[in-house]
Amino acid sequence: MSELKELSWEVQESVHPLPFETLERRGVRRRHRRQALTGAGVAVAVTIAVLAAVLPLGKVTGTEKPPAAGVSMPVDQAAEKLVHDKKSGFAGIAFATPTRWAAVWMLAQPGYTWNYAAVLSRDGVRTTAPVSKTGYAVVADGDDVLALSTPTSMKGSDPTWAQALMVGLTDKGRIEKKLHWAPPITEFGDGDVLMGDGPLRALNPETGVLREVKVPGVDNSYTPQRDTTGRWWLVGARNSGVGNIYWTDDHGRTWDHSVISPGRMHGRLGVSPDGNTLVVIPGNKPEMARPDDEVPLRLSTDRGDHWATVATRNSTYLSSPVAFDNGTGLALYQGGKDRELLRPGAGTPFTPPTDLGQVIGVGDFVYGMQYNGNHVITSTNHGKTWKYIDPR
């Protein structure tokens, strides 16, 4: 089990130096929302990106509404067997609120292949998504969560589109529909959920259409997230690697950008629900990262107009920027024994759980996958104390 967990974590970290983490979800309701996480992603053998990209939720209490009375949840025995198999590994999770989440489980098969299943939980009501060989991405759709069995590429001719599926859990119960390919676009809809970790993609949850979004000057996009003003933020990069912060206020019609750190590749970004607080970690230098390569942890409380360096740490072990509406944030440093939960704008770092592998924010709620285990670790007080949850 530990070998399986190490493999899934290794693939997850291969996308980032540790990548642009799952910024996680903070639901902004139907008309003013549609955010999608960060995630965190996991791809194994067959490329699978499990997105834990989170969208700004702001206040997460008081929005919970159980499915309609009398709703019957079907039981998929094959999915249940995979999820509860002792050899299965927990591969990714996305929260939309502290009581609404979707998790991915994977099980090794003969011939170096994998089977995947997903669990969705909404205010204590639970369902599963069918077993898939192409993997699942889990994302937040405002206050709700979705599990997507995604195609292996965005080419319309890819035969795996035939198995592409979306499963959701709403106040009306379980929904399931096919995903459909459509040609790339430059502008996306107000109801679309954006997904990154490669080409930017827009999902329309109402129609099941999934398509690529072209951003000028960008080959790869990471951690797209929407704030409560309707602005979408992401980290965009050329294939050459240089990373910038991009944002749009008009659904992709126009984009603005700013350089994260001159001469460095990629980068990681955390955005508060209101969009005022940003926490940034620059990426590595273009040459192979050196053990002594250090980067600044930077904080802005005015939507990126001004920045302050709040700490400097080794770039290899600094990850998971998270931002809160009160002008503070978090970042995880895992430099061997020197483990810190840095608190930009808030003061002295906390000591994180020894097995906390990442940090993702959903409003004031934060969570992360257990590094060498099958639990989620959550906090409701900005990382001061933590609780373990089994996401089955």
Secondary structure, DSSP 4 states (H G I P E B T S, - for coil): -HHHHHHHHHHHHHHSSS-S---------GGG----B-------SS------B----S--SS---PPPTTPPPP--HHHHHHHH-TT-EEEEEEEEETTEEEEEEEEEETTTEEEEEEEEEETTEEEEEEEESS-EEEEEETTEEEEEE--SSS-TT-GGGGG-EEEEEETTEEEEEE-EE---BSS--TT-EEE-SBS-EEEETTTTEEEEB--TT-SEEEEEEE-TTS-EEEEEE-TT-BEEEEEESSTTSS-EEEESSTT-B-EEEEE-TTS--EEEEE---SSPPPTT-EEEEEEESSTTSS-EEEEEEEGGGEEEEEE-TTS-EEEEEEETTEEEEEETTTEEEEPPPTTB---EEETTEEEEEBTTSS-EEEESSTTSS-EEE---
